[in-house]
Amino acid sequence: MSIDDKIKSLIAVGASITANCQPCLKHHEAKARENGADDEAISEAIGVGKAVRSGAASHMDKFISSICKCSASTCDSATANKGCC
């Protein structure tokens, strides 16, 4: 069984969101439409991508807390590059 182009495009829409890649999302949303996806299907793919991204971010915040005494919100790029806050 193979996945058709519309489904592949919808998967790419969701993956673009989890990767926080705006140019990717713009490209894959247009490609999904070219491949026959309607607004409802694209919205559903976006919702799945947002849920995965949100869950991953939450787990990363918990992981950060487990390895250092700071919270993700108190770490800035300067201290993060040196290791734990």
Secondary structure, 3 states (H helix, E strand, C coil): CCCCHHHHHHHHHHHHHHCCCHHHHHHHHHHHHHCCCCHHHHHHHHHHHHHHHHHHHHHHHHHHHHHCCCCCCCCCHHHHCCCCC
